[in-house]
């Protein structure tokens, strides 16, 4: 049976890499640092999700390689989070709101990533794929706690930030709401995936994670502002 979870991760990887191209293309045109760090962030998140999904997809019974994919993939995802925190620092600076915490967030995230990787190596787990195609990551309780905390304190505040933005232009409003839903759903779902043990909770967690990235993908189809309508403070999505 093809793993439902693995397909979600592969989909998320390609959505992330599509945004890598978009952000990098924007950076080449405008040379704004938040585009550069956003491009790096979503690239590493995509790489991590690809590693989450590729081994369960082609070797669902090989727990050793699934766990290797998890350890390397988790480190890659949180390197991506660190880059996104850096991107948000530059974005808010552009908008005239310097948030001091974001200046130190990348270092804190990388420090937590190092601890998480060490724990994962010391307590090498045995993930498995059930009959429903759901990946049970079967991680140590320390790993579960760190991942849940990092997902919620990084992605949920980002979602709330976009939800509170009130652009005047209707297309920017829709984009802000969609991105807010994406961060909130992916943050909650992604944090729950590793800590959930039952098929029912795993299905809910993976579904939330998928919904988040579906909304992020849908943002692509919302028409952009014309060049004459853009300003430095609106050109951030």
C-alpha positions as CSV (number, residue, x, y, z in Angstrom):
1,X,0.0,0.0,0.0
2,X,1.3,3.5,-0.9
3,X,1.9,5.6,2.2
4,X,-0.6,8.4,2.5
5,X,1.8,10.3,4.8
6,X,4.7,9.9,2.4
7,X,2.7,11.4,-0.5
8,X,1.8,14.4,1.6
9,X,5.5,15.0,2.4
10,X,6.5,14.7,-1.2
11,X,3.7,17.2,-2.2
12,X,4.8,19.6,0.5
13,X,8.4,19.3,-0.7
14,X,7.4,20.3,-4.3
15,X,5.2,23.2,-3.0
16,X,8.2,24.4,-0.9
17,X,10.6,24.2,-3.9
18,X,8.1,26.1,-6.1
19,X,8.2,28.9,-3.5
20,X,12.0,28.6,-3.4
21,X,12.0,29.6,-7.1
22,X,9.5,32.4,-6.6
23,X,11.4,33.9,-3.7
24,X,14.7,33.6,-5.4
25,X,13.3,35.1,-8.6
26,X,12.0,38.1,-6.5
27,X,15.4,38.4,-4.8
28,X,17.2,38.6,-8.1
29,X,14.8,41.4,-9.2
30,X,14.6,43.4,-6.0
31,X,17.6,42.4,-3.9
32,X,15.6,42.5,-0.7
33,X,17.1,40.3,2.0
34,X,13.7,38.8,3.2
35,X,13.3,37.2,-0.2
36,X,16.8,35.7,0.0
37,X,16.2,34.2,3.4
38,X,12.7,33.1,2.5
39,X,14.1,31.2,-0.5
40,X,16.7,29.5,1.7
41,X,14.1,28.7,4.3
42,X,11.5,27.0,2.1
43,X,14.3,25.2,0.2
44,X,15.5,23.5,3.4
45,X,11.9,22.8,4.6
46,X,11.2,21.2,1.2
47,X,14.4,19.1,1.4
48,X,13.4,17.9,4.9
49,X,9.9,16.9,3.9
50,X,11.3,15.1,0.8
51,X,13.5,13.1,3.1
52,X,10.6,12.4,5.4
53,X,8.6,11.0,2.5
54,X,11.0,9.3,0.1
55,X,12.0,6.3,2.3
56,X,8.5,5.4,3.5
57,X,7.3,5.7,-0.1
58,X,9.9,3.3,-1.6
59,X,11.0,1.3,1.5
60,X,8.0,1.3,3.9
61,X,9.4,-1.8,5.8
62,X,12.9,-0.4,6.3
63,X,12.7,1.4,9.6
64,X,16.5,2.1,9.6
65,X,16.4,4.3,6.5
66,X,13.1,5.9,7.5
67,X,14.7,7.0,10.7
68,X,17.8,8.2,8.9
69,X,15.5,10.3,6.7
70,X,13.7,11.6,9.8
71,X,16.9,12.7,11.5
72,X,18.4,14.4,8.5
73,X,15.0,15.8,7.4
74,X,14.2,17.2,10.8
75,X,17.6,19.0,11.0
76,X,16.9,20.4,7.5
77,X,13.4,21.6,8.4
78,X,14.6,23.5,11.4
79,X,17.5,25.1,9.5
80,X,14.7,26.3,7.2
81,X,12.8,27.6,10.2
82,X,15.9,29.5,11.2
83,X,16.2,31.1,7.8
84,X,12.5,32.0,7.8
85,X,12.9,33.7,11.2
86,X,15.8,35.8,9.6
87,X,13.5,36.6,6.7
88,X,10.7,37.8,9.0
89,X,13.2,40.0,10.9
90,X,14.1,41.7,7.6
91,X,10.5,41.9,6.5
92,X,9.3,43.6,9.7
93,X,12.3,45.9,9.5
94,X,11.2,46.8,6.0
95,X,7.7,47.5,7.4
96,X,9.1,49.7,10.1
97,X,8.6,47.2,13.0
98,X,11.9,45.9,14.4
99,X,11.2,42.8,16.5
100,X,14.2,42.2,18.8
101,X,13.4,38.5,19.4
102,X,13.6,37.7,15.7
103,X,17.2,38.9,15.7
104,X,18.2,36.0,18.0
105,X,15.6,33.5,17.0
106,X,17.8,31.8,14.2
107,X,20.6,31.1,16.7
108,X,18.1,29.7,19.3
109,X,16.5,27.5,16.6
110,X,19.8,26.2,15.4
111,X,20.9,25.4,19.0
112,X,17.6,23.5,19.6
113,X,18.2,21.7,16.3
114,X,21.7,20.5,17.4
115,X,20.1,19.2,20.7
116,X,17.3,17.5,18.8
117,X,19.7,15.8,16.3
118,X,21.9,14.5,19.2
119,X,18.8,13.1,21.0
120,X,17.6,11.5,17.8
121,X,21.0,9.8,17.3
122,X,21.3,8.7,20.9
123,X,17.8,7.3,21.0
124,X,17.6,5.9,17.5
125,X,13.9,5.1,16.9
126,X,12.1,2.5,14.8
127,X,9.4,4.3,12.7
128,X,6.9,2.2,10.9
129,X,4.1,2.5,8.3
130,X,0.7,1.1,9.3
131,X,-2.0,-0.5,7.2
132,X,-3.6,2.8,6.5
133,X,-0.4,4.2,5.0
134,X,0.3,6.5,8.0
135,X,3.8,6.9,9.3
136,X,4.3,6.4,13.0
137,X,7.5,8.2,13.8
138,X,7.8,6.4,17.2
139,X,10.2,9.0,18.6
140,X,11.6,9.6,22.1
141,X,9.5,11.8,24.4
142,X,12.2,14.5,24.4
143,X,12.1,14.6,20.6
144,X,8.3,14.8,20.6
145,X,8.4,17.8,23.1
146,X,11.1,19.7,21.2
147,X,9.4,19.3,17.8
148,X,5.9,20.2,19.2
149,X,7.3,23.3,20.9
150,X,9.3,24.5,17.9
151,X,6.5,24.0,15.5
152,X,4.0,25.9,17.6
153,X,6.3,28.8,18.7
154,X,7.6,29.4,15.2
155,X,4.7,28.8,12.8
156,X,1.7,29.8,14.9
157,X,2.9,33.3,15.6
158,X,3.7,33.7,11.9
159,X,0.1,32.7,11.2
160,X,-1.3,35.1,13.7
161,X,0.9,37.9,12.3
162,X,-0.5,37.4,8.8
163,X,-4.0,37.1,10.1
164,X,-3.7,40.5,11.9
165,X,-2.3,42.2,8.7
166,X,-4.9,44.5,7.2
167,X,-3.8,45.3,3.6
168,X,-6.2,47.7,1.8
169,X,-6.1,45.8,-1.5
170,X,-8.5,42.9,-1.5
171,X,-6.1,40.5,-3.2
172,X,-3.5,41.1,-0.5
173,X,-6.1,40.6,2.2
174,X,-7.0,37.2,0.7
175,X,-3.3,36.2,0.4
176,X,-2.7,37.2,4.0
177,X,-5.7,35.1,5.2
178,X,-4.6,32.1,3.1
179,X,-1.0,32.3,4.3
180,X,-2.2,32.7,7.9
181,X,-4.3,29.5,7.6
182,X,-1.3,27.7,6.0
183,X,1.0,28.6,8.9
184,X,-1.6,27.8,11.6
185,X,-2.7,24.4,10.1
186,X,0.9,23.3,9.2
187,X,2.2,24.5,12.6
188,X,-0.5,22.6,14.6
189,X,-0.6,19.6,12.3
190,X,3.2,19.3,12.0
191,X,3.7,19.6,15.8
192,X,1.1,16.9,16.4
193,X,2.3,14.4,13.8
194,X,5.4,13.3,15.8
195,X,3.6,13.3,19.2
196,X,0.5,11.4,18.0
197,X,0.3,7.6,18.4
198,X,-3.1,6.5,17.4
199,X,-4.2,6.2,13.7
200,X,-7.1,8.6,14.3
201,X,-4.9,11.3,15.8
202,X,-2.3,10.8,13.1
203,X,-4.9,11.1,10.4
204,X,-6.1,14.4,11.9
205,X,-2.5,15.6,12.2
206,X,-1.5,14.7,8.7
207,X,-4.7,16.2,7.3
208,X,-4.1,19.5,9.1
209,X,-0.5,19.6,7.7
210,X,-1.8,18.9,4.2
211,X,-4.5,21.6,4.5
212,X,-1.9,24.1,5.5
213,X,0.2,23.5,2.4
214,X,-2.8,23.3,0.1
215,X,-3.7,26.9,1.2
216,X,-0.1,27.9,0.6
217,X,-0.3,26.4,-2.9
218,X,-3.6,28.2,-3.6
219,X,-2.0,31.5,-2.9
220,X,-0.2,31.0,-6.3
221,X,-3.5,31.3,-8.1
222,X,-4.5,34.7,-6.5
223,X,-3.6,37.4,-9.1
224,X,-0.7,39.6,-8.1
225,X,-0.9,43.4,-8.0
226,X,0.2,45.2,-11.1
227,X,3.6,46.8,-10.9
228,X,2.1,50.3,-10.7
229,X,0.0,49.3,-7.7
230,X,2.9,47.8,-5.6
231,X,4.7,49.6,-2.9
232,X,7.7,48.5,-0.8
233,X,5.4,47.7,2.1
234,X,2.9,45.6,0.1
235,X,5.3,43.5,-2.0
236,X,6.0,40.9,0.6
237,X,3.9,37.9,-0.4
